[in-house]
Amino acid sequence: MEVSHTIINLIIFVLAIYVGYHVVWTVTPALHTPLMAVTNAISAIIIVGAMLAAGLTTGIVGQVAGTVAVALAAVNVFGGFMVTQRMLEMFRKKEPKAAPAAKAGDHA
């Protein structure tokens, strides 16, 4: 008995979701920024694969699916960079506030 390739791919997909969920939720907060950087790199690789899928397929369904994959991966990359930037802002030292300027009419 031979198992369908679609079923095997679906099982791998579900296992990847399960493992990814548990890996991401057990990361300590200090490592979230490096993790986001890695996921941005992975999404960039996905964009390349999606562009190949969209450009090399002959059927309209494959081209549409590849185009949608490029768009979703691009949103993921740009969103990831925005989140990473916000996380890095949290670790920057805040500059002390300048002393309020003296009023024009005040002379000491």
MIFI-932076 format. One record per residue: x, y, z of N, C-alpha, C, O in turn; residue number from 1; residue in three letters. Coordinates in Angstrom, 2 decimals. Layout:
! residues N
    n_east   n_north      n_up   ca_east   ca_north     ca_up    c_east   c_north      c_up    o_east   o_north      o_up     k     r
         X         Y         Z         X          Y         Z         X         Y         Z         X         Y         Z   NUM   ala
...
This chain:
! residues 108
    n_east   n_north      n_up   ca_east   ca_north     ca_up    c_east   c_north      c_up    o_east   o_north      o_up     k     r
      0.85     -1.17      0.00      0.00       0.00      0.00      0.90      1.24      0.00      1.84      1.35      0.79     1   met
      0.60      2.16     -0.89      1.39       3.38     -1.02      0.61      4.57     -0.46     -0.58      4.73     -0.73     2   glu
      1.30      5.40      0.33      0.67       6.56      0.94      0.83      7.74     -0.02      1.89      7.93     -0.62     3   val
     -0.22      8.52     -0.15     -0.21       9.67     -1.04      0.82     10.70     -0.58      1.02     10.91      0.61     4   ser
      1.46     11.34     -1.55      2.42      12.40     -1.24      1.74     13.58     -0.55      2.35     14.25      0.28     5   his
      0.49     13.82     -0.88     -0.24      14.91     -0.25     -0.42     14.65      1.24     -0.27     15.56      2.05     6   thr
     -0.72     13.42      1.61     -0.89      13.06      3.02      0.43     13.21      3.76      0.46     13.72      4.88     7   ile
      1.51     12.76      3.15      2.84      12.89      3.78      3.18     14.37      3.97      3.66     14.75      5.04     8   ile
      2.94     15.20      2.96      3.22      16.63      3.07      2.34     17.28      4.14      2.81     18.17      4.86     9   asn
      1.10     16.86      4.25      0.21      17.39      5.28      0.69     17.02      6.68      0.64     17.84      7.60    10   leu
      1.16     15.79      6.85      1.68      15.35      8.15      2.92     16.16      8.52      3.06     16.59      9.66    11   ile
      3.81     16.38      7.56      5.01      17.18      7.82      4.63     18.61      8.18      5.22     19.20      9.08    12   ile
      3.65     19.15      7.49      3.19      20.52      7.76      2.64     20.63      9.18      2.97     21.58      9.90    13   phe
      1.80     19.69      9.60      1.22      19.72     10.94      2.30     19.55     12.00      2.28     20.25     13.01    14   val
      3.25     18.66     11.77      4.35      18.48     12.73      5.21     19.74     12.82      5.66     20.10     13.91    15   leu
      5.44     20.42     11.69      6.23      21.65     11.71      5.51     22.73     12.51      6.15     23.48     13.25    16   ala
      4.20     22.82     12.37      3.43      23.79     13.15      3.54     23.47     14.64      3.76     24.37     15.45    17   ile
      3.40     22.21     15.00      3.46      21.79     16.40      4.84     22.09     17.00      4.92     22.68     18.08    18   tyr
      5.89     21.70     16.32      7.24      21.93     16.82      7.54     23.42     16.87      8.11     23.90     17.86    19   val
      7.18     24.16     15.83      7.41      25.60     15.80      6.71     26.31     16.94      7.28     27.20     17.57    20   gly
      5.48     25.93     17.21      4.73      26.54     18.31      5.45     26.34     19.63      5.64     27.29     20.39    21   tyr
      5.85     25.12     19.91      6.50      24.83     21.18      7.89     25.45     21.28      8.31     25.84     22.37    22   his
      8.60     25.54     20.18      9.93      26.16     20.21      9.81     27.66     20.48     10.54     28.20     21.32    23   val
      8.90     28.33     19.79      8.78      29.78     19.93      8.25     30.16     21.31      8.73     31.13     21.90    24   val
      7.30     29.43     21.84      6.71      29.82     23.12      7.60     29.49     24.31      7.33     29.96     25.42    25   trp
      8.66     28.70     24.11      9.56      28.41     25.23     10.82     29.27     25.19     11.71     29.10     26.03    26   thr
     10.92     30.18     24.25     12.08      31.07     24.15     11.98     32.14     25.24     10.93     32.73     25.46    27   val
     13.10     32.38     25.90     13.12      33.43     26.93     13.01     34.80     26.26     13.42     34.95     25.11    28   thr
     12.46     35.79     26.96     12.29      37.11     26.34     13.59     37.73     25.82     13.57     38.51     24.86    29   pro
     14.71     37.41     26.44     15.98      37.99     25.99     16.38     37.50     24.59     17.16     38.16     23.90    30   ala
     15.86     36.37     24.19     16.23      35.81     22.88     15.21     36.10     21.79     15.37     35.62     20.67    31   leu
     14.17     36.85     22.08     13.15      37.10     21.07     13.68     37.90     19.89     13.31     37.63     18.74    32   his
     14.56     38.88     20.15     15.09      39.69     19.05     15.93     38.86     18.09     15.73     38.97     16.88    33   thr
     16.87     38.03     18.58     17.61      37.17     17.63     16.69     36.19     16.90     16.91     35.88     15.73    34   pro
     15.67     35.70     17.60     14.73      34.78     16.95     13.99     35.47     15.81     13.78     34.87     14.76    35   leu
     13.60     36.72     16.03     12.92      37.47     14.97     13.85     37.68     13.78     13.40     37.61     12.63    36   met
     15.12     37.92     14.03     16.07      38.11     12.94     16.19     36.84     12.12     16.26     36.90     10.89    37   ala
     16.20     35.69     12.77     16.29      34.42     12.06     15.03     34.16     11.26     15.10     33.69     10.12    38   val
     13.86     34.46     11.84     12.63      34.23     11.09     12.52     35.17      9.89     11.93     34.81      8.88    39   thr
     13.08     36.37     10.00     13.11      37.27      8.85     13.96     36.68      7.73     13.60     36.76      6.56    40   asn
     15.09     36.08      8.10     15.95      35.45      7.09     15.24     34.26      6.43     15.34     34.06      5.22    41   ala
     14.54     33.48      7.23     13.80      32.34      6.68     12.71     32.83      5.74     12.50     32.25      4.68    42   ile
     12.01     33.89      6.12     10.96      34.43      5.26     11.53     34.96      3.95     10.88     34.87      2.91    43   ser
     12.73     35.51      4.00     13.37      35.98      2.77     13.67     34.81      1.84     13.53     34.93      0.63    44   ala
     14.07     33.68      2.40     14.30      32.48      1.59     12.98     31.99      1.01     12.93     31.53     -0.13    45   ile
     11.91     32.08      1.80     10.59      31.67      1.32     10.16     32.54      0.14      9.53     32.05     -0.80    46   ile
     10.49     33.82      0.19     10.14      34.71     -0.93     10.81     34.23     -2.22     10.18     34.21     -3.28    47   ile
     12.07     33.84     -2.12     12.79      33.35     -3.31     12.10     32.10     -3.85     11.88     31.98     -5.06    48   val
     11.77     31.16     -2.97     11.08      29.95     -3.41      9.71     30.24     -4.00      9.31     29.61     -4.98    49   gly
      8.99     31.17     -3.41      7.67      31.52     -3.92      7.76     32.19     -5.29      6.92     31.97     -6.16    50   ala
      8.81     33.01     -5.48      8.99      33.64     -6.80      9.31     32.58     -7.86      8.85     32.67     -8.99    51   met
     10.10     31.59     -7.47     10.37      30.49     -8.40      9.09     29.72     -8.71      8.84     29.35     -9.86    52   leu
      8.28     29.47     -7.68      7.02      28.75     -7.89      6.09     29.54     -8.79      5.43     28.96     -9.66    53   ala
      6.04     30.85     -8.60      5.16      31.67     -9.42      5.66     31.78    -10.85      4.87     31.82    -11.79    54   ala
      6.98     31.84    -11.02      7.53      32.05    -12.36      7.71     30.81    -13.19      7.65     30.87    -14.41    55   gly
      7.93     29.66    -12.55      8.25      28.44    -13.31      7.05     27.54    -13.56      7.16     26.60    -14.35    56   leu
      5.92     27.80    -12.92      4.76      26.95    -13.15      4.03     27.40    -14.41      4.05     28.57    -14.78    57   thr
      3.39     26.45    -15.04      2.66      26.77    -16.27      1.17     26.98    -16.00      0.50     27.66    -16.78    58   thr
      0.66     26.41    -14.93     -0.76      26.55    -14.63     -1.06     27.84    -13.91     -0.21     28.37    -13.19    59   gly
     -2.26     28.34    -14.10     -2.67      29.59    -13.48     -2.79     29.44    -11.97     -2.53     30.40    -11.23    60   ile
     -3.18     28.26    -11.49     -3.34      28.04    -10.05     -1.98     28.15     -9.36     -1.88     28.78     -8.30    61   val
     -0.96     27.56     -9.93      0.38      27.63     -9.36      0.92     29.05     -9.37      1.58     29.47     -8.42    62   gly
      0.65     29.78    -10.44      1.13      31.16    -10.53      0.44     32.04     -9.50      1.07     32.89     -8.88    63   gln
     -0.85     31.85     -9.33     -1.60      32.64     -8.34     -1.13     32.28     -6.93     -0.92     33.16     -6.10    64   val
     -0.98     30.98     -6.66     -0.52      30.55     -5.34      0.88     31.09     -5.05      1.16     31.51     -3.93    65   ala
      1.77     31.07     -6.04      3.11      31.61     -5.86      3.10     33.10     -5.62      3.86     33.60     -4.79    66   gly
      2.26     33.81     -6.32      2.15      35.26     -6.14      1.61     35.60     -4.76      2.11     36.51     -4.10    67   thr
      0.61     34.86     -4.32      0.07      35.08     -2.97      1.13     34.75     -1.92      1.24     35.45     -0.92    68   val
      1.91     33.70     -2.16      2.97      33.33     -1.22      4.04     34.43     -1.14      4.54     34.72     -0.06    69   ala
      4.37     35.02     -2.28      5.35      36.13     -2.28      4.79     37.30     -1.47      5.52     37.89     -0.66    70   val
      3.54     37.63     -1.67      2.94      38.76     -0.95      2.90     38.51      0.55      3.25     39.39      1.34    71   ala
      2.47     37.32      0.96      2.38      37.01      2.39      3.76     36.96      3.04      3.92     37.43      4.17    72   leu
      4.74     36.40      2.36      6.09      36.34      2.91      6.69     37.75      3.01      7.41     38.04      3.96    73   ala
      6.39     38.61      2.04      6.89      39.98      2.09      6.29     40.73      3.28      6.99     41.46      3.97    74   ala
      5.00     40.54      3.52      4.36      41.15      4.69      5.03     40.64      5.96      5.26     41.40      6.90    75   val
      5.33     39.35      6.00      5.97      38.75      7.16      7.36     39.34      7.39      7.73     39.62      8.53    76   asn
      8.13     39.53      6.33      9.48      40.09      6.46      9.42     41.52      6.97     10.09     41.86      7.94    77   val
      8.61     42.35      6.34      8.54      43.75      6.74      7.95     43.90      8.14      8.42     44.73      8.92    78   phe
      6.95     43.11      8.46      6.39      43.14      9.81      7.41     42.68     10.84      7.49     43.22     11.94    79   gly
      8.19     41.67     10.48      9.22      41.18     11.39     10.28     42.23     11.65     10.75     42.38     12.78    80   gly
     10.68     42.97     10.61     11.65      44.04     10.81     11.08     45.14     11.69     11.80     45.72     12.50    81   phe
      9.81     45.44     11.54      9.20      46.48     12.37      9.16     46.04     13.84      9.46     46.83     14.73    82   met
      8.79     44.78     14.08      8.74      44.27     15.45     10.14     44.24     16.05     10.33     44.61     17.21    83   val
     11.13     43.80     15.26     12.50      43.77     15.75     12.99     45.17     16.10     13.65     45.36     17.13    84   thr
     12.66     46.13     15.27     13.06      47.51     15.54     12.45     48.01     16.84     13.12     48.66     17.64    85   gln
     11.18     47.71     17.06     10.52      48.13     18.30     11.13     47.45     19.51     11.27     48.06     20.57    86   arg
     11.50     46.18     19.36     12.10      45.46     20.48     13.48     46.03     20.80     13.84     46.16     21.97    87   met
     14.24     46.38     19.79     15.56      46.97     20.02     15.44     48.35     20.67     16.30     48.73     21.46    88   leu
     14.39     49.09     20.34     14.16      50.40     20.96     13.95     50.26     22.47     14.32     51.15     23.23    89   glu
     13.38     49.16     22.89     13.14      48.95     24.32     14.45     48.81     25.08     14.51     49.14     26.27    90   met
     15.51     48.33     24.44     16.78      48.11     25.12     17.72     49.32     25.04     18.77     49.31     25.69    91   phe
     17.37     50.32     24.28     18.22      51.51     24.19     18.08     52.34     25.45     17.01     52.44     26.03    92   arg
     19.20     52.94     25.85     19.15      53.82     27.01     18.46     55.12     26.61     18.72     55.70     25.56    93   lys
     17.59     55.55     27.49     16.88      56.78     27.21     17.78     57.95     27.60     18.44     57.93     28.64    94   lys
     17.80     58.97     26.75     18.60      60.16     27.04     17.89     60.97     28.13     16.67     61.06     28.13    95   glu
     18.67     61.56     29.05     18.02      62.36     30.10     17.35     63.58     29.48     17.82     64.16     28.51    96   pro
     16.23     63.93     30.09     15.49      65.09     29.58     16.28     66.36     29.87     16.88     66.49     30.94    97   lys
     16.27     67.27     28.94     16.98      68.54     29.13     16.25     69.36     30.17     15.03     69.27     30.31    98   ala
     17.00     70.17     30.90     16.40      71.04     31.91     15.49     72.03     31.20     15.81     72.51     30.11    99   ala
     14.37     72.34     31.80     13.47      73.29     31.13     14.14     74.64     30.96     14.83     75.13     31.86   100   pro
     13.93     75.22     29.84     14.55      76.53     29.54     13.94     77.58     30.44     12.76     77.54     30.76   101   ala
     14.79     78.53     30.84     14.30      79.62     31.70     13.35     80.51     30.91     13.49     80.69     29.70   102   ala
     12.39     81.05     31.61     11.43      81.92     30.96     12.13     83.21     30.52     13.11     83.64     31.14   103   lys
     11.64     83.81     29.48     12.28      85.00     28.93     12.30     86.16     29.92     13.24     86.95     29.91   104   ala
     11.30     86.28     30.78     11.23      87.40     31.71     12.00     87.16     32.99     12.16     88.08     33.78   105   gly
     12.49     85.94     33.22     13.22      85.63     34.45     14.68     85.98     34.31     15.35     85.51     33.39   106   asp
     15.17     86.80     35.21     16.60      87.10     35.27     17.04     86.87     36.70     16.38     87.34     37.64   107   his
     18.12     86.18     36.87     18.58      85.91     38.23     19.62     86.88     38.69     20.10     86.77     39.82   108   ala
